Amino acid sequence: MHAKAKHKNALRAPDTDLRKRYILNRENDMDGILQRYITFSAGVGADPHDPPELRLQKTMLVASSTMVIVAAALWGLMYFAYGEILAGAIPFGYAVFSTLSVFVFARLRNYSLYRFTQLLLILLLPFLLQIALGGFINSSAVVLWSIICPIGALAFSGLRSAMRWFIAYALLVILSGFLQAYARPFNNLPPNLIILFFVLNITVVSAILLAILAFFISQKDHAFALLALEQEKSENLLLNILPKEIAPILKNNTGTIADHYDGASILFADIVNFTPWSVELPPKEMVEMLNEIFSYFDSLLDQYGVEKIRTIGDNYRAACGVPTPRLDHAQQLARMALDMSAYIQSRPPRNGKRLDFRIGINSGPLIAGVIGKRKFVYDLWGDPVNTASRMESSGVPGKIQITCDTYELIKDEFICEPRGKIVVKGKGEMVTWYLVGAKNSNSPRMLLE
């Protein structure tokens, strides 16, 4: 028994696989046919200069028109078969005339004329067909086909045009009701066929309207997906330019963005003898070297809670305590400076020369914000900012020079060496210190050699 069952299963398995492959092939064929149909519709009357919205409208109008053409031809043939010559001539004539209008549209690319012609035909001919067949019931409510006109106008022209076409449609429906009393009492169609046409008219019209709606919804979803992607790109770009706390404010505020901070620390870092380096190295190598160094500096920002302000040439500027205030701003910026300096010292010499940076840090009250309308940046203002810049420019290669204000904030946690008094441009004599290392053994850069 078990052997027979296994044998039967073995025989059924290939049949099952064949059925699955057959179904998958049919689905792929249907997708291919639909894709070719959409591609054909998109090519009729297309203009390479068409905006995306107009291109979509043209595609959908041609696609829906060809569907109605096929249905109208079938309806006409069925009416002919039952001896309703005039009734058959109306939809069949529509199919012929509408087909010719598609060819004319493909030739002349006059979209306005083509759109008007299609809307007028689908509005009037079902009404005339209903009169020819003897009213609403005898025609199986064929006037329902006219609803495609205002719906199509809404999709292809806009709301104002759709309202005008809908008024015309409503007037025709009212007129058909008024003429019902004067219509012929019967026609040559059997009662069962009249019922069948009721079903077909309602089903096919609904299917065409659903197809139009589904196509536009799919395009809308696609457009929204692209819009969301572009918004995400814009958000990321904005976050690369501005602090994450400032970016949302800038989007919702057209005025000046500025805040005062009672305490923050500012860092300036600059390559020593940058001009000779830029002369000796090819431009591409110089840019690649700067990108490698500054990218490493950037990787430290989130680790230490520091905000990058900007880079200008070989100058790197950062601050801590803005735009989010924090009490340990000096300590965090000092840790980052030690990491930056240790990284620079670990880099191998290039062309027998070692790359050196001067780093300067100062702390104090300042103003931070965004100014300008174009190419805006988040920037800092105040005397402490200028002093931090002087700490860098008056510093020693390979050293981190800090002011007394910063020293007082970090002296309990960091090792600092006094440099003594130096003359600082625009500031006169100042007592400065060198930041050497961290007293905490858990620091990533405990001591600079």
Residue pairs with C-beta under 8 A, 6 or more apart in sequence:
37 63
38 59
38 63
41 59
41 60
41 62
41 63
41 66
42 55
42 58
42 59
42 62
44 58
44 62
44 102
44 105
44 106
45 58
45 62
45 105
45 106
45 109
45 111
45 114
46 55
46 58
46 109
47 109
50 58
54 111
56 216
56 219
57 111
57 155
57 156
58 111
60 155
60 156
60 212
60 215
60 216
61 114
61 115
61 118
61 152
61 155
61 156
62 102
62 105
63 211
63 215
64 148
64 152
64 208
64 211
64 212
65 98
65 101
65 102
65 118
66 102
67 208
67 211
68 94
68 98
68 122
68 145
68 148
68 208
69 94
69 95
69 98
69 99
69 102
70 95
71 204
71 208
72 91
72 92
72 94
72 95
72 98
72 125
73 91
73 92
73 95
75 88
75 91
75 92
76 88
76 89
76 90
76 91
76 92
76 93
76 94
76 95
77 88
77 92
78 88
78 193
79 85
79 87
79 88
79 91
79 189
80 88
80 92
82 188
82 189
82 190
82 193
83 188
84 132
84 133
84 187
84 188
84 189
86 132
87 129
87 132
87 133
87 139
87 187
90 125
90 128
90 129
90 132
91 125
91 129
93 125
94 121
94 125
97 121
98 117
98 118
98 121
101 114
101 117
101 118
102 114
104 110
104 114
105 111
105 113
105 114
115 156
115 157
118 152
119 149
119 152
119 153
119 156
119 165
120 149
122 145
122 146
122 148
122 149
122 152
123 146
123 149
123 165
123 168
123 169
123 172
124 146
124 172
125 145
126 142
126 143
126 144
126 145
126 146
127 143
127 146
127 172
127 175
127 176
129 139
129 142
130 136
130 139
130 141
130 142
130 143
130 176
131 176
131 179
131 183
132 139
133 139
133 140
133 142
133 187
133 189
134 183
134 184
134 185
134 186
134 187
135 176
135 179
135 180
135 183
135 184
136 143
136 176
136 177
136 180
137 194
138 183
138 184
138 186
138 187
138 189
138 194
139 197
140 194
140 195
140 196
140 197
140 198
140 200
140 201
141 198
141 201
141 202
142 197
142 201
143 172
143 173
143 176
144 201
144 202
144 205
145 201
145 205
146 169
146 172
146 173
147 169
147 205
147 209
148 205
148 208
148 209
149 165
149 168
149 169
150 162
150 163
150 165
150 166
150 169
151 162
151 209
151 212
152 212
153 161
153 162
153 164
153 165
153 166
154 161
154 162
155 212
155 216
189 197
235 247
238 247
238 250
238 251
239 247
241 247
241 376
241 377
241 378
242 250
242 370
242 376
242 377
242 378
243 307
243 322
243 323
243 378
245 323
245 324
246 257
246 323
246 370
246 378
249 257
250 257
250 370
250 376
256 369
256 370
256 371
257 369
257 370
258 367
258 368
258 369
258 370
258 371
259 322
259 323
259 367
259 368
259 369
260 365
260 366
260 367
261 321
261 322
261 325
261 365
261 366
261 367
261 368
262 325
262 365
263 321
263 325
263 327
263 329
263 363
263 364
263 365
264 319
264 320
264 321
264 322
264 325
264 329
264 363
264 364
264 365
264 366
264 368
264 380
264 384
265 319
265 320
265 321
265 329
265 330
265 332
265 333
265 334
265 361
265 362
265 363
265 406
265 409
266 317
266 318
266 319
266 333
266 361
266 362
266 363
266 366
266 380
266 384
266 385
266 388
267 306
267 316
267 317
267 318
267 319
267 320
267 333
267 336
267 337
267 359
267 360
267 361
267 388
268 315
268 316
268 317
268 359
268 360
268 361
268 388
268 389
268 391
268 392
268 393
269 297
269 315
269 316
269 317
269 318
269 337
269 340
269 357
269 358
269 359
269 360
269 392
270 314
270 315
270 316
270 357
270 358
270 359
270 392
270 393
271 277
271 314
271 355
271 356
271 357
272 355
272 356
272 357
272 358
272 397
273 356
274 313
274 314
277 286
277 353
277 355
278 286
280 351
281 289
281 350
281 351
289 350
289 355
290 314
293 343
293 344
293 347
293 355
294 311
294 316
296 340
296 343
297 308
297 316
297 318
297 340
298 308
300 306
300 336
300 339
300 340
301 307
301 308
301 318
301 336
303 336
304 320
304 332
304 333
304 335
304 336
304 339
305 320
305 324
305 326
305 332
306 318
306 319
306 320
306 332
306 333
306 336
307 318
307 319
307 320
307 322
307 323
307 378
308 316
308 317
308 318
309 317
309 318
309 319
309 377
309 378
309 379
309 380
310 317
310 377
310 379
311 317
318 333
318 336
319 333
319 368
319 380
320 326
320 329
320 330
320 332
320 333
320 336
321 329
322 366
322 368
322 380
323 368
323 378
326 332
329 363
330 361
330 363
330 406
330 409
330 410
331 409
331 410
331 413
331 414
333 361
334 361
334 400
334 402
334 406
334 410
334 414
334 435
334 438
335 438
335 443
335 444
335 445
337 359
337 361
337 400
337 435
338 400
338 435
338 437
338 438
338 443
338 444
338 445
338 448
339 444
339 445
340 357
340 359
341 357
341 359
341 398
341 400
341 445
341 448
342 445
342 448
344 355
344 356
344 357
344 398
345 398
345 448
345 449
347 354
347 355
349 355
356 397
356 398
357 397
357 398
358 392
358 393
358 395
358 396
358 397
358 398
358 399
358 401
359 392
359 395
359 399
359 400
359 401
360 388
360 389
360 390
360 391
360 392
360 393
360 394
360 395
360 400
360 401
360 402
361 388
361 391
361 400
361 401
361 402
361 403
361 406
361 435
362 384
362 385
362 387
362 388
362 391
362 402
362 403
362 405
362 406
363 384
363 403
363 405
363 406
363 409
364 382
364 383
364 384
364 387
364 405
365 382
365 384
366 380
366 381
366 382
366 384
366 385
367 380
367 381
367 382
368 378
368 379
368 380
368 381
369 378
369 379
370 376
370 377
370 378
370 379
371 379
384 405
386 426
387 403
387 424
387 427
388 403
390 424
390 425
390 426
390 427
391 401
391 402
391 403
391 432
392 401
393 425
394 401
394 422
394 424
394 425
394 432
395 401
396 434
399 434
400 434
400 435
400 448
401 419
401 432
401 433
401 434
401 435
402 410
402 416
402 432
402 433
402 434
402 435
403 430
403 432
403 433
404 430
404 431
404 432
404 433
406 433
407 416
407 433
410 416
410 435
412 439
413 438
413 439
413 440
414 435
414 436
414 437
414 438
414 439
415 435
415 436
415 437
415 438
415 439
415 447
416 433
416 434
416 435
416 436
417 433
417 434
417 436
418 431
418 433
418 434
419 431
419 432
419 433
419 434
420 431
420 432
421 429
421 430
421 431
422 429
422 430
422 432
423 429
423 430
424 430
435 448
436 447
436 448
437 443
437 445
437 446
437 447
437 448
438 445
438 446
438 447
440 446
